[in-house]
Amino acid sequence: MSLPEPPVSSSDPSGEAFEAAVAAGDPDRMAAAFFASAEARKRLMILYAFNLELARVKGLVREPMAGHLRLAWWREQLQRAAAGAKAEVPALQALAPLIPAYHLPTELLLGLIDARTEELNECPFATIDALEAHAQATAGALMKLSARLCGAGAMADAIAGPAGNAFALVGVLRSLPVDASQRHCYLPLDLLARAGIGPEDVFAGDEARIAPVVAQVLGRAEEAVLKARRQAIPAGAAAAILPAVLARQHIPLLRAQAHHAFTPGPPLPRLTAAAALSWAAWTRRI
């Protein structure tokens, strides 16, 4: 398969282009990455830039089939790069040598692509369990991979499960207005049905009827935070897990806005975010 794919950045040995892309497209992970060493942070920027390439596919295509083709191309390129072939895009050129060096499981990297393929569907998640499985394949997998790039190996895999769930579920709610405007509904269909509504109500921005569903998703996110807080962040893995701290900080803000899910609420103050990240890194608890 050969499909032209515009990269998010040009080749940049210093990694500045990757860092700029992550700062613009993934500010929460960018903030957490500052708790890694300078060298580990460069590696994280490569992984996160690769993830951004995958995440942006759904916004580049008008038809799901075109998205499937693009992501299939990325899958092929990743498999080739992992096998030692020269990659065609900078993100994979930079990521490829990290795979053997840091024992990055290729199944986690391929799972990122498969999960983004799910997102091309208008309403991909039939149940809350399906949404949480997707959270594991995206945010959870990224935390596991990030911990390895920070030198912590697989020690953070256990906490990455609930921490990834929390980050992804909060992310679904934070991006609800944008996703709905593009006719993507990532709220679980089973929760919508119990509330007596469907995806069209989400696309219409019916805040009052969506509120109970938002509250239930927030409840699952809070449960995930509690599970993660029972575990200490393994030494060296702080930068990988800390994005979940920002998700925890967003939960009360989202709960206060539950009946106004399409109305922008107050942003998380930078000083609050910085203090929360610093405290979590010091105490090793999210």
C-alpha positions in Angstrom: 0.0 0.0 0.0 1.3 3.5 -0.8 -0.6 6.5 0.4 0.9 10.0 0.7 0.6 11.2 4.2 1.6 14.8 5.2 3.7 14.7 8.4 3.0 17.0 11.3 6.5 18.1 11.3 9.6 18.2 9.2 12.7 16.3 10.0 14.3 17.9 13.0 17.2 16.2 14.7 16.9 18.5 17.8 13.2 17.5 18.3 12.1 21.1 18.4 9.4 20.5 15.8 8.0 17.5 17.7 8.0 19.6 20.9 6.2 22.5 19.2 3.6 20.0 17.8 2.9 18.5 21.2 2.8 21.9 22.9 0.1 23.0 20.5 -1.9 19.7 20.2 -1.4 18.0 23.6 -0.8 20.6 26.3 -1.6 18.3 29.2 1.0 15.7 28.3 3.4 18.5 27.5 3.0 19.9 31.0 3.6 16.5 32.5 6.7 15.8 30.4 8.6 18.6 32.2 8.9 16.2 35.1 11.1 13.9 33.0 14.8 14.4 32.4 15.7 16.4 29.3 16.7 13.3 27.4 13.6 11.4 28.4 11.4 14.4 27.5 12.8 14.4 23.9 11.8 10.7 23.6 8.3 11.5 25.0 7.9 14.3 22.4 8.6 11.8 19.6 5.9 9.4 21.0 3.4 12.1 21.6 3.9 13.6 18.1 3.3 10.1 16.6 0.1 9.9 18.6 -1.0 13.3 17.4 -0.5 12.1 13.8 -2.9 9.3 14.4 -5.4 11.4 16.3 -5.7 14.0 13.7 -6.7 11.6 10.9 -10.4 11.8 11.7 -10.3 15.6 11.2 -8.5 15.3 7.8 -11.1 13.1 6.1 -14.7 13.5 5.0 -15.5 9.8 4.7 -14.6 7.0 7.1 -13.1 4.9 4.3 -10.5 7.5 3.6 -9.6 7.5 7.3 -9.3 3.7 7.3 -6.9 3.9 4.4 -4.7 6.5 6.0 -4.6 4.6 9.3 -3.9 1.3 7.4 -1.0 3.1 5.8 0.3 4.2 9.2 0.0 0.6 10.4 2.0 -0.7 7.5 4.7 2.0 8.0 4.9 1.2 11.8 5.3 -2.5 11.1 8.0 -1.8 8.5 9.8 0.6 10.8 9.7 -1.8 13.7 11.2 -4.5 11.4 14.1 -2.2 10.5 13.0 -0.6 7.3 13.4 3.1 6.7 10.2 5.0 7.6 8.8 7.7 5.3 7.7 10.2 7.9 9.8 12.0 10.6 7.7 10.9 13.6 8.3 7.2 12.7 11.9 7.8 11.7 12.5 9.1 15.2 10.3 6.5 16.9 11.7 3.4 15.2 15.1 3.2 17.1 13.3 3.7 20.4 11.2 0.6 19.9 14.1 -1.9 20.5 16.1 0.4 22.7 13.3 0.8 25.3 11.5 -2.5 24.6 8.3 -0.7 23.4 5.7 -3.4 22.8 4.7 -3.2 19.2 1.2 -4.4 20.1 0.6 -1.3 22.1 1.8 0.9 19.3 -0.4 -1.0 16.8 -3.2 -0.8 19.3 -3.0 3.0 19.1 -3.7 2.9 15.4 -6.5 0.4 15.8 -8.2 2.6 18.4 -8.0 5.6 16.2 -9.7 3.5 13.5 -12.6 3.0 15.9 -13.0 6.8 16.3 -13.8 7.1 12.6 -17.3 5.7 13.2 -20.0 8.1 14.1 -20.9 6.4 17.4 -18.3 3.7 18.1 -19.0 2.7 21.7 -22.0 0.6 22.4 -21.3 0.4 26.1 -19.3 2.2 28.8 -17.1 -0.9 29.0 -16.3 -0.5 25.3 -15.4 3.1 25.9 -13.1 2.1 28.8 -11.4 -0.5 26.6 -10.7 2.2 24.1 -9.3 4.3 27.0 -6.9 1.5 27.7 -5.8 1.3 24.1 -5.1 5.0 23.9 -4.4 6.9 27.1 -3.5 3.7 29.0 -1.2 2.5 26.3 0.5 5.9 26.0 1.2 5.9 29.7 2.8 2.4 29.5 4.9 3.4 26.5 5.9 6.7 28.1 7.0 5.0 31.3 9.3 2.8 29.3 10.8 5.8 27.5 11.4 7.4 30.9 13.4 4.3 31.9 10.8 2.8 34.3 10.1 -0.3 32.1 6.9 -2.1 32.8 6.7 -1.0 36.5 4.0 1.6 35.7 1.7 -0.8 33.8 -0.6 -1.4 36.7 -1.2 2.2 37.6 -1.4 3.1 33.9 -4.7 1.2 33.6 -6.9 3.3 35.9 -4.9 6.5 35.3 -5.4 6.1 31.6 -9.1 5.5 32.1 -9.4 8.7 34.1 -7.5 10.7 31.5 -9.5 9.4 28.5 -12.9 9.6 30.1 -12.3 13.2 31.1 -11.0 13.9 27.6 -14.2 12.6 26.0 -16.2 15.1 28.1 -13.9 18.0 27.5 -14.0 17.4 23.7 -17.7 16.7 23.6 -18.7 20.0 21.9 -16.1 19.7 19.2 -16.8 16.1 18.5 -20.5 16.6 18.4 -20.1 19.4 15.9 -18.3 16.9 13.6 -21.1 14.3 14.2 -19.0 12.1 16.4 -20.6 10.8 19.6 -18.2 9.1 21.9 -20.7 8.9 24.8 -21.7 5.2 25.3 -24.9 4.3 23.5 -26.1 2.2 26.5 -25.9 5.2 28.8 -27.7 7.4 26.2 -30.5 4.8 25.9 -31.0 4.6 29.7 -31.4 8.4 29.6 -34.0 8.1 26.9 -31.9 9.8 24.3 -29.7 9.0 21.3 -26.8 10.4 19.3 -29.0 13.0 17.5 -29.7 14.6 20.9 -25.9 14.9 21.4 -25.4 16.3 17.9 -28.2 18.8 18.7 -26.4 19.9 21.8 -29.4 19.1 24.2 -27.5 19.9 27.4 -30.3 19.1 29.8 -31.0 15.6 28.5 -27.3 14.8 28.2 -26.5 15.8 31.8 -27.3 12.4 33.4 -24.9 10.7 30.9 -22.2 13.2 31.6 -22.6 12.6 35.3 -22.3 8.8 34.8 -19.1 9.1 32.8 -17.7 11.5 35.4 -18.5 8.9 38.0 -16.5 6.2 36.2 -13.7 8.7 35.8 -13.7 9.3 39.6 -13.7 5.6 40.3 -10.6 5.3 38.0 -8.9 8.1 39.9 -9.5 6.4 43.2 -8.1 3.1 41.9 -5.0 4.9 40.6 -4.5 6.8 43.9 -4.2 3.5 45.8 -0.9 2.9 44.0 2.3 4.9 44.2 3.7 6.2 40.9 6.8 4.0 40.3 10.2 5.8 40.5 11.0 7.4 37.2 7.5 7.1 35.8 6.0 10.4 37.0 6.0 12.2 33.6 4.1 9.2 32.1 1.4 9.1 34.7 1.0 12.8 35.7 -1.5 13.6 32.9 -4.1 11.8 35.1 -3.5 14.5 37.7 -4.8 17.1 35.4 -7.8 14.9 34.6 -8.5 14.7 38.3 -8.4 18.5 38.5 -10.9 18.8 35.7 -13.5 16.5 37.2 -15.0 19.0 39.6 -15.0 21.7 36.9 -16.9 19.3 34.6 -19.3 18.3 37.3 -20.2 21.9 37.9 -20.9 22.2 34.2 -22.7 18.9 33.9 -26.0 20.6 32.8 -24.1 22.9 30.4 -21.8 20.4 28.7 -21.7 22.4 25.5 -20.9 25.7 27.3 -17.2 26.4 27.9 -16.5 26.4 31.6 -13.6 28.2 33.4 -10.2 26.8 32.4 -8.0 25.1 34.9 -5.7 27.9 36.3 -2.1 27.4 35.3 -0.8 27.8 38.8 -3.4 25.2 40.1 -2.3 22.8 37.4 1.4 23.3 38.1 0.9 22.9 41.9 -1.1 19.8 41.4 1.5 18.2 39.1 4.4 19.2 41.5 2.6 17.8 44.5 1.8 14.5 42.7 5.3 14.1 41.5 6.7 14.7 45.1 4.1 12.4 46.8 4.1 9.9 43.9 0.3 9.8 44.1 -2.0 11.2 41.4 
